[in-house]
Amino acid sequence: MKIPKKLRMFGDDYKVDRGKLIEGGAFDLWGHTLKVPKKDNGEVLMHELIESILTQYSIRHHPPEVGMEYMFVMNHTQMDLLAKVLVQIIKDNKLNFITPKEHENTNQKTRRGSRPVRRKSNKQRRKTK
C-alpha cells in the first residue's frame, strides 16, 4: 500500500510521519500527526486511523483496572459511525490498499489451478487468420 504523506480527517489535514525508529504506531489528534513505521504495509496505518476515529468520537475508555491499555466499547450506532467516517477518510484521501502489482495478480484469469491464461495479442490473432 502506498501510504500518503498527509491525510484529510475530521475536516483537517494530518501529517503522516514515517520514521525509521517508530515502532508500532501513534497518533496525536491535537498535533495533527499520525506516526507509522517506515516499513508499514498499511496495517499500522489502518490501526491508527481506527483508533483516532474512536478517540475523536469519545468511544475510547481508560478504566483503571486495565492499566495503560485503552478499551473500546461500541454499540451498533457507534459501529455505523466508525464505518461511515472510515469510508469518508478513504474516499477523501483516495487511499488504495492494493498496489498495482497486487491488482494485476488478482485480475489474471486462471484455469487448471493457478496457471494464468495466456491470451493471444491482436497481432498473433491476425497471423492465424
Contacts in CASP RR format, 6 or more apart in sequence:
PFRMAT RR
TARGET T0000
AUTHOR 0000-0000-0000
METHOD contacts of the structure
MODEL  1
MKIPKKLRMFGDDYKVDRGKLIEGGAFDLWGHTLKVPKKDNGEVLMHELI
ESILTQYSIRHHPPEVGMEYMFVMNHTQMDLLAKVLVQIIKDNKLNFITP
KEHENTNQKTRRGSRPVRRKSNKQRRKTK
1 41 0 8 1.000
1 42 0 8 1.000
1 45 0 8 1.000
1 95 0 8 1.000
1 96 0 8 1.000
1 97 0 8 1.000
1 98 0 8 1.000
1 99 0 8 1.000
2 96 0 8 1.000
2 99 0 8 1.000
3 16 0 8 1.000
3 18 0 8 1.000
3 36 0 8 1.000
3 40 0 8 1.000
3 42 0 8 1.000
3 45 0 8 1.000
4 16 0 8 1.000
4 93 0 8 1.000
4 95 0 8 1.000
5 15 0 8 1.000
5 16 0 8 1.000
6 13 0 8 1.000
6 14 0 8 1.000
6 15 0 8 1.000
6 16 0 8 1.000
7 13 0 8 1.000
7 14 0 8 1.000
7 16 0 8 1.000
7 34 0 8 1.000
7 49 0 8 1.000
7 89 0 8 1.000
7 93 0 8 1.000
8 14 0 8 1.000
8 89 0 8 1.000
8 92 0 8 1.000
8 93 0 8 1.000
9 49 0 8 1.000
9 52 0 8 1.000
9 53 0 8 1.000
9 89 0 8 1.000
9 92 0 8 1.000
10 29 0 8 1.000
10 56 0 8 1.000
12 32 0 8 1.000
13 32 0 8 1.000
14 32 0 8 1.000
14 33 0 8 1.000
14 34 0 8 1.000
15 32 0 8 1.000
15 33 0 8 1.000
15 34 0 8 1.000
16 33 0 8 1.000
16 34 0 8 1.000
16 35 0 8 1.000
16 36 0 8 1.000
16 45 0 8 1.000
17 33 0 8 1.000
17 34 0 8 1.000
17 35 0 8 1.000
17 36 0 8 1.000
18 35 0 8 1.000
18 36 0 8 1.000
18 37 0 8 1.000
18 38 0 8 1.000
18 40 0 8 1.000
19 35 0 8 1.000
19 37 0 8 1.000
19 38 0 8 1.000
20 37 0 8 1.000
20 38 0 8 1.000
22 35 0 8 1.000
22 36 0 8 1.000
22 37 0 8 1.000
22 38 0 8 1.000
23 37 0 8 1.000
24 36 0 8 1.000
24 37 0 8 1.000
24 44 0 8 1.000
25 34 0 8 1.000
25 35 0 8 1.000
25 36 0 8 1.000
25 37 0 8 1.000
25 44 0 8 1.000
25 47 0 8 1.000
25 48 0 8 1.000
26 34 0 8 1.000
26 35 0 8 1.000
26 48 0 8 1.000
27 33 0 8 1.000
27 34 0 8 1.000
27 35 0 8 1.000
27 48 0 8 1.000
27 51 0 8 1.000
27 52 0 8 1.000
27 55 0 8 1.000
28 34 0 8 1.000
28 35 0 8 1.000
29 52 0 8 1.000
29 55 0 8 1.000
29 56 0 8 1.000
34 45 0 8 1.000
34 48 0 8 1.000
34 49 0 8 1.000
34 52 0 8 1.000
35 48 0 8 1.000
36 42 0 8 1.000
36 44 0 8 1.000
36 45 0 8 1.000
36 48 0 8 1.000
37 44 0 8 1.000
42 97 0 8 1.000
49 86 0 8 1.000
49 89 0 8 1.000
50 82 0 8 1.000
50 86 0 8 1.000
51 60 0 8 1.000
53 82 0 8 1.000
53 85 0 8 1.000
53 86 0 8 1.000
53 89 0 8 1.000
54 60 0 8 1.000
54 72 0 8 1.000
54 74 0 8 1.000
54 82 0 8 1.000
57 78 0 8 1.000
57 81 0 8 1.000
57 82 0 8 1.000
57 85 0 8 1.000
59 72 0 8 1.000
59 73 0 8 1.000
59 74 0 8 1.000
59 78 0 8 1.000
59 82 0 8 1.000
60 70 0 8 1.000
60 71 0 8 1.000
60 72 0 8 1.000
61 70 0 8 1.000
61 71 0 8 1.000
61 72 0 8 1.000
61 73 0 8 1.000
62 70 0 8 1.000
62 71 0 8 1.000
63 71 0 8 1.000
74 82 0 8 1.000
89 95 0 8 1.000
98 106 0 8 1.000
108 116 0 8 1.000
108 117 0 8 1.000
109 116 0 8 1.000
109 117 0 8 1.000
110 116 0 8 1.000
110 117 0 8 1.000
111 117 0 8 1.000
120 128 0 8 1.000
END
